[in-house]
Amino acid sequence: MLSNAHAEHIRALIARAALRNHVKVEQFANVGNHLHLLTRAKTRDGFRNFLRTIAAR
């Protein structure tokens, strides 16, 4: 089970990565062992860097 502290940490990490890479997260679901994201990116490179950032953490 995902604790509230861990869920908030993941939410903040995604928000920072989205802001830094010009990606808008339309919808987000954290189901514990994986994430569901509906996003809009300004550029392909920005989206790629966003995914790399959240996957590396």
C-alpha positions as CSV (number, residue, x, y, z in Angstrom):
1,M,0.0,0.0,0.0
2,L,1.2,3.5,-0.9
3,S,1.6,5.8,2.0
4,N,0.4,9.4,1.8
5,A,3.9,10.7,2.2
6,H,5.2,8.6,-0.7
7,A,2.2,9.6,-2.9
8,E,2.8,13.3,-2.2
9,H,6.5,12.9,-3.0
10,I,5.6,11.3,-6.4
11,R,3.0,13.9,-7.1
12,A,5.5,16.7,-6.4
13,L,8.2,15.0,-8.5
14,I,5.9,14.8,-11.5
15,A,4.7,18.4,-11.1
16,R,8.4,19.7,-11.0
17,A,9.3,17.6,-14.0
18,A,6.3,18.7,-16.0
19,L,7.0,22.4,-15.2
20,R,10.7,22.1,-16.2
21,N,9.9,20.3,-19.5
22,H,6.8,22.2,-20.6
23,V,4.5,19.3,-20.2
24,K,0.9,19.6,-19.0
25,V,-0.4,16.7,-16.9
26,E,-4.1,16.5,-17.8
27,Q,-4.8,13.5,-15.6
28,F,-2.7,11.4,-13.2
29,A,-3.3,8.2,-11.3
30,N,-0.9,6.6,-8.9
31,V,-1.9,3.0,-8.4
32,G,1.1,2.0,-6.2
33,N,3.4,0.0,-8.5
34,H,2.8,2.1,-11.7
35,L,1.4,5.4,-12.9
36,H,-1.2,6.4,-15.4
37,L,-0.6,9.8,-17.1
38,L,-2.5,11.8,-19.7
39,T,-0.2,14.5,-20.8
40,R,0.2,17.3,-23.4
41,A,3.7,18.3,-24.4
42,K,4.9,21.4,-26.3
43,T,7.8,19.5,-27.9
44,R,8.8,15.9,-28.4
45,D,12.1,16.5,-26.7
46,G,10.3,18.0,-23.7
47,F,8.1,14.9,-23.4
48,R,11.1,12.6,-23.7
49,N,13.0,14.5,-21.0
50,F,9.9,14.5,-18.8
51,L,9.6,10.7,-19.1
52,R,13.3,10.2,-18.5
53,T,13.2,12.4,-15.4
54,I,10.3,10.5,-13.7
55,A,11.6,7.1,-14.8
56,A,15.0,7.8,-13.3
57,R,13.7,8.7,-9.8
